[in-house]
Amino acid sequence: MTDATAAAPSTGSPGRWSAWRVVWWFGFVSLAADMVYEGARSMYGPLLASLGASALVVGLVTGAGEAMALVLRLVFGPLADRTGRYWGLTIAGYGLTAVCVPLLAVTPFIGGAGLVVAAVLILLERSGKAVRSPSKSALLAHVASAVGRGRGFGVHKALDQVGAFAGPLLVAGVIAATGVIWPGMAVLAIPGAAAMLLLAVIRSRVPDPSVYDVETVGGPATSPVPGEVAARGGLRGWFADAAGAGLPREFFGYAFAAGLMTGGLVTFGIIGYHLTVGGLVPVATVPVVYAGAMAVEALAALGVGLVYDRYGGTVLYAVPILVALVPPLALAGSVPLSLVGVGVWGLAYGVQDSTVKALVAEVVEAPRRATAYGVFAGVQGAFAIAGGLVAGWLYDRSLPALVAVVAVSQLVALVLLARTVRSLRSVGSVRHPV
């Protein structure tokens, strides 16, 4: 018996929570967890700088963190499907975030080891996102089917963004009050504990979310059982899926373009490092700047998503342009220009985190989309770590060179993106004209 099927309540049980209640509670878990990791993420650059990191180290750590959050989904997504341990992986992933972020508060007190420990904790925190995300989405998808997946995931995302905005503001307030960074990390233990408590309550009340699925209400849970891996091709089949075997040629061109856009978008760790080391803003102001970027991200994801539904993939032509504008603006020596650059960064990040993924569904037919999204995340992750390394190395040596490298990479991305859109126009989009 898998953890998703243990002690499942009957669908007619009067004590069972409504689907909307479960959706909201999952949303509150994400709100609290986002306060933790977005609050910490807003200060990764200044924290690492205070521990003696160069821009190269900041770029490498933050880039590797984003890469792990993406690439490891190739492992933990199939692992969840093949073992049925959706709840176990969800809880483990959130637990990594809830534990690792507050532990960053001890790094200033352990001497030369502080930088190494901080880097490891940041990488573990980002890995936690990869561990939980596929399983959490699978659990939520069951429940959201009873209320409409668009509305269910929409409410969840809205609460998620509230946490992404509130966390950096909480950190900013604590740092402003104390004058040092570590209490801002320590205070995030509170929303971390809240997230784990909420998750435990949901797990106890809704051990089998598949009972809400409109396709399976009244029937058995649909979670896979251990051993089913053999029926699906074993490890050889998993490696073939991870390599993208059988996916269309257009997909790989688009994935490469998206990878260039991901790698070209300078991480906020580098931007935060620039704002503090360059003396542009006080340390306590950096999380406030990040919170503003999160607000722009949320509006961008919603607005561009609506425009995409109307006009299709041509909307994405703006992304390489936005990415190319970030280095000359966000890394400028002027506060107004840097703040404008942060806004552009939030806009580009919002589109990358949402609408860029939508075009995958136009390129790949439904039976292969889960595999395609895993490969897509893997490509983005590989470019994320390379981009972070290059950005950090060039920041210390030549900002004009960094601007030029990003601009050239985005020109290539634009060409590949245009080829994908033209190809879809010639064969007709799966869902709507592009």
C-alpha positions in Angstrom: 0.0 0.0 0.0 1.4 3.4 -0.9 1.3 6.5 1.3 -1.4 8.0 -0.9 -3.8 5.1 -0.4 -3.5 4.5 3.3 -6.7 4.9 5.4 -8.5 6.7 2.6 -11.8 8.2 3.6 -14.9 7.1 1.8 -16.3 9.5 -0.7 -19.5 9.7 1.1 -18.0 10.4 4.5 -19.8 13.4 6.2 -16.5 14.4 7.9 -14.5 14.6 4.7 -13.3 18.1 3.8 -14.7 19.8 0.8 -12.5 20.0 -2.3 -12.3 23.8 -2.0 -11.2 23.6 1.6 -8.3 21.3 0.6 -7.3 23.6 -2.2 -7.2 26.5 0.2 -5.2 24.6 2.8 -2.7 23.5 0.1 -2.5 27.2 -0.8 -1.8 28.2 2.7 1.0 25.7 2.9 2.5 27.3 -0.2 2.0 30.7 1.2 4.0 29.9 4.3 6.7 28.0 2.5 7.1 30.8 -0.1 7.6 33.2 2.8 10.5 31.0 3.8 12.3 30.4 0.6 11.5 33.6 -1.2 12.4 35.6 1.9 15.8 33.8 2.1 16.3 34.0 -1.7 16.0 37.7 -1.6 19.1 37.8 0.6 21.3 35.1 -0.8 23.5 37.5 -2.6 24.1 39.9 0.4 24.4 36.9 2.8 27.1 35.2 0.7 28.9 38.5 0.2 29.0 39.0 3.9 30.6 35.6 4.3 33.3 36.5 1.9 32.0 35.3 -1.4 33.0 36.8 -4.7 30.5 37.5 -7.5 31.7 34.3 -9.2 30.8 32.2 -6.1 27.4 34.0 -5.8 26.7 33.3 -9.4 27.8 29.7 -9.1 25.8 28.9 -6.0 22.6 30.7 -7.0 22.8 29.3 -10.6 23.5 25.8 -9.3 20.5 26.2 -6.9 18.2 27.1 -9.7 19.6 24.2 -11.8 19.0 21.7 -9.0 15.4 22.9 -8.5 14.8 22.1 -12.2 17.0 19.2 -13.1 16.2 17.0 -10.1 12.6 16.9 -11.1 13.7 14.5 -13.8 14.4 12.1 -10.8 11.7 12.9 -8.3 8.8 13.2 -10.8 9.2 9.7 -12.1 10.1 8.4 -8.6 6.7 9.7 -7.3 4.8 8.1 -10.2 6.6 4.8 -9.9 6.4 4.4 -6.1 3.2 6.3 -5.2 5.0 8.1 -2.4 3.4 11.4 -3.2 2.8 12.5 0.4 6.3 11.3 1.5 8.1 13.2 -1.1 5.9 16.3 -0.6 6.6 16.4 3.1 10.3 15.7 2.6 10.7 18.5 0.1 8.9 21.0 2.3 10.9 19.8 5.3 14.2 20.5 3.6 13.1 24.1 3.0 11.8 24.6 6.6 15.0 23.3 8.1 17.8 24.6 5.8 16.7 28.2 5.6 16.7 29.0 9.3 20.0 27.2 9.7 21.5 29.9 7.5 21.3 32.1 10.6 24.3 30.2 12.1 26.7 30.6 9.2 28.1 34.0 10.4 29.2 32.4 13.6 31.2 29.4 12.4 34.2 31.2 10.9 35.7 30.2 7.6 33.3 27.3 7.3 30.3 29.7 7.1 30.5 30.2 3.3 30.7 26.5 2.6 27.9 25.7 4.9 25.7 28.5 3.5 26.3 27.2 0.0 25.4 23.7 1.0 22.2 24.8 2.8 21.1 26.9 -0.2 21.6 24.0 -2.6 19.7 21.7 -0.2 16.9 24.2 0.0 16.6 24.4 -3.8 16.7 20.6 -4.0 13.7 20.5 -1.7 11.7 22.3 -4.3 12.6 19.6 -6.8 11.7 16.9 -4.4 8.2 18.2 -3.5 7.0 20.0 -6.6 6.0 17.1 -8.9 4.3 15.2 -6.0 2.5 18.3 -4.6 1.2 19.1 -8.1 0.0 15.6 -8.5 -1.9 15.7 -5.2 -3.4 19.1 -5.9 -4.4 18.0 -9.4 -6.7 15.3 -7.9 -8.4 17.8 -5.6 -8.6 20.6 -8.1 -10.4 18.4 -10.6 -13.5 18.7 -8.4 -13.5 22.5 -8.6 -12.0 23.0 -12.0 -8.2 22.7 -12.3 -7.8 26.2 -13.8 -9.6 27.7 -10.8 -8.0 25.4 -8.2 -4.4 25.9 -9.4 -5.2 29.7 -9.9 -6.2 30.1 -6.2 -3.1 28.1 -5.2 -0.8 30.3 -7.3 -2.4 33.4 -5.9 -1.7 32.4 -2.3 1.8 31.3 -3.4 2.5 34.8 -4.6 1.2 36.3 -1.4 3.9 34.4 0.4 6.5 35.4 -2.2 5.7 39.0 -1.5 5.3 38.8 2.3 8.5 36.8 3.0 11.0 39.3 1.7 9.1 42.1 3.5 9.3 40.1 6.8 13.0 39.7 6.3 13.5 43.3 5.5 11.7 44.4 8.6 13.8 42.1 10.9 17.1 43.2 9.2 16.1 46.9 9.5 15.3 46.4 13.2 18.5 44.5 14.1 21.0 45.8 11.6 22.3 42.3 10.7 21.3 39.6 8.3 21.2 36.4 10.4 18.0 37.3 12.4 16.2 37.7 9.1 17.0 34.0 8.3 16.2 32.8 11.8 12.7 34.4 11.9 11.8 32.3 8.8 11.6 29.3 11.1 8.1 30.5 12.1 6.5 30.3 8.7 8.5 27.1 8.0 7.0 25.4 11.1 3.5 26.7 10.1 3.9 25.1 6.6 4.8 21.7 8.1 2.0 21.9 10.6 -0.6 22.7 7.9 0.8 19.9 5.8 0.5 17.4 8.6 -3.2 18.4 9.1 -4.0 18.0 5.4 -2.2 14.6 5.4 -4.2 13.4 8.3 -7.5 14.6 7.0 -7.0 13.8 3.3 -4.6 10.8 3.0 -5.9 10.0 -0.5 -6.7 13.1 -2.6 -7.7 10.9 -5.5 -11.1 10.5 -3.9 -11.8 14.0 -5.1 -10.9 13.3 -8.7 -14.0 13.6 -10.9 -12.8 10.6 -12.9 -12.3 8.3 -9.9 -14.9 9.5 -7.2 -16.4 6.3 -5.8 -13.7 4.1 -7.3 -10.3 3.0 -6.2 -7.4 5.4 -6.0 -5.3 5.7 -9.1 -1.9 6.0 -7.6 0.7 3.6 -9.0 1.9 0.8 -6.9 5.5 -0.2 -6.2 6.8 -2.6 -8.8 4.8 -1.0 -11.6 8.1 0.3 -12.9 8.8 -3.0 -14.6 5.6 -2.7 -16.6 6.7 0.7 -17.9 10.0 -0.3 -19.3 12.2 -0.3 -16.1 15.3 1.9 -15.8 15.9 1.7 -19.6 12.5 3.3 -20.2 13.2 5.9 -17.6 16.5 6.9 -19.2 14.9 7.0 -22.6 12.3 9.3 -21.3 14.8 11.5 -19.5 16.8 11.8 -22.8 13.6 12.9 -24.6 13.5 9.9 -27.0 10.7 10.2 -29.5 10.0 13.9 -28.9 9.6 16.1 -32.0 12.6 18.0 -33.4 10.8 21.3 -32.8 10.7 20.6 -29.1 14.4 20.4 -28.8 14.9 23.7 -30.7 12.4 25.4 -28.4 14.0 23.8 -25.3 17.4 25.1 -26.4 15.9 28.6 -26.8 14.2 28.4 -23.4 17.5 27.3 -21.9 19.3 30.3 -23.4 16.7 32.6 -21.9 17.0 30.9 -18.5 20.8 31.0 -18.5 20.8 34.6 -19.8 18.6 35.9 -17.0 21.0 37.0 -14.4 20.0 35.6 -11.0 18.8 37.9 -8.3 21.7 36.7 -6.2 24.0 38.6 -8.5 21.7 41.6 -8.6 21.4 41.7 -4.8 25.2 41.3 -4.5 25.6 44.3 -6.9 23.1 46.4 -4.9 24.9 45.9 -1.6 28.6 45.6 -2.6 28.2 48.5 -4.9 26.7 50.6 -2.1 23.5 51.4 -4.0 21.0 50.5 -1.3 21.2 49.5 2.4 21.2 45.7 3.0 17.7 45.9 4.6 16.3 47.4 1.4 17.3 44.5 -0.8 14.4 42.2 0.3 12.0 45.1 -0.4 13.4 45.5 -3.9 12.9 41.7 -4.3 9.3 41.9 -3.1 8.7 44.5 -5.7 10.1 42.1 -8.3 7.8 39.4 -7.1 4.8 41.7 -7.5 5.8 42.4 -11.1 6.4 38.7 -11.6 2.8 37.9 -10.5 1.3 40.5 -12.7 3.4 39.5 -15.7 2.5 35.8 -15.3 -1.2 36.7 -15.3 -1.2 39.4 -17.9 1.1 37.7 -20.4 -0.8 34.4 -19.9 -4.0 36.1 -21.0 -2.3 37.6 -24.0 -0.8 34.3 -24.9 -4.2 32.7 -25.0 -5.3 35.3 -27.5 -2.2 35.7 -29.7 -0.2 32.5 -29.2 3.6 32.0 -29.2 4.5 35.3 -30.9 4.1 36.9 -27.5 7.2 35.1 -26.3 9.4 37.1 -28.7 9.5 39.7 -25.9 11.3 37.4 -23.5 14.8 37.4 -25.1 14.6 41.2 -25.4 13.6 41.6 -21.7 16.4 39.2 -20.6 19.0 41.1 -22.7 17.9 44.4 -21.0 18.5 43.1 -17.4 22.3 43.3 -17.2 22.8 46.9 -18.5 19.9 48.1 -16.3 20.0 46.1 -13.1 23.8 46.1 -12.8 24.1 49.8 -13.6 25.7 52.2 -11.1 22.6 54.3 -10.8 19.9 53.4 -8.3 17.0 54.4 -10.6 18.4 52.4 -13.5 19.0 49.4 -11.2 15.4 49.5 -9.9 14.1 49.7 -13.4 16.3 46.7 -14.2 14.9 44.8 -11.3 11.4 45.5 -12.6 12.4 44.1 -16.0 13.9 41.1 -14.3 10.6 40.4 -12.5 8.7 40.7 -15.8 11.1 38.3 -17.6 11.1 35.9 -14.7 7.3 35.9 -14.5 6.9 35.0 -18.2 9.7 32.4 -18.0 8.1 30.7 -15.0 4.7 30.4 -16.6 3.9 31.3 -20.2 7.2 30.0 -21.7 6.1 26.5 -20.5 2.8 26.8 -22.2 4.3 26.5 -25.7 5.5 23.0 -24.9 1.9 21.9 -25.0 1.7 23.2 -28.5 4.8 21.4 -29.7 4.2 18.0 -28.0 1.1 15.9 -28.0 -0.7 15.0 -24.8 0.7 11.5 -24.3 4.3 12.7 -24.1 3.8 16.1 -22.4 4.8 14.9 -18.9 8.1 13.6 -20.3 8.6 16.7 -22.4 8.2 19.0 -19.3 10.7 16.9 -17.4 13.3 17.2 -20.3 12.4 20.9 -20.7 13.2 21.5 -17.0 16.4 19.6 -17.3 17.6 21.7 -20.2 16.7 24.9 -18.3 18.6 23.7 -15.3 21.7 22.9 -17.3 21.7 26.4 -18.8 20.9 28.0 -15.3 24.1 26.7 -13.8 26.2 27.7 -16.8 24.6 31.1 -16.9 25.1 31.7 -13.2 28.8 30.7 -13.5 29.4 33.0 -16.6 27.5 35.9 -15.1 29.4 35.7 -11.8 32.8 35.4 -13.6 32.2 38.3 -16.0 30.7 40.5 -13.3 34.1 40.6 -11.6 35.9 41.3 -14.8 33.9 43.2 -17.4 30.3 44.3 -17.2 30.3 45.3 -20.9 31.4 41.7 -21.7 28.6 40.4 -19.6 26.1 42.6 -21.4 27.4 41.5 -24.8 27.4 37.8 -24.0 23.8 37.9 -22.7 22.7 39.9 -25.8 24.3 37.4 -28.2 22.7 34.5 -26.4 19.3 36.1 -26.5 19.7 36.8 -30.2 20.2 33.1 -30.8 17.3 32.3 -28.5 15.1 34.7 -30.5 16.0 33.0 -33.8 15.3 29.5 -32.4 12.0 30.7 -30.9 10.9 32.2 -34.2 11.7 28.9 -36.0 9.5 27.1 -33.5 6.6 29.5 -34.0 6.9 29.4 -37.7 6.9 25.6 -37.7 3.7 25.5 -35.6 2.1 27.9 -38.0 2.9 25.7 -40.9 1.4 22.5 -39.3 -1.3 24.1 -37.2 -1.1 24.4 -33.4 -2.5 21.6 -31.2 -4.7 24.1 -29.3 -4.9 27.3 -31.1 -3.2 29.2 -34.0 0.3 30.5 -33.2 
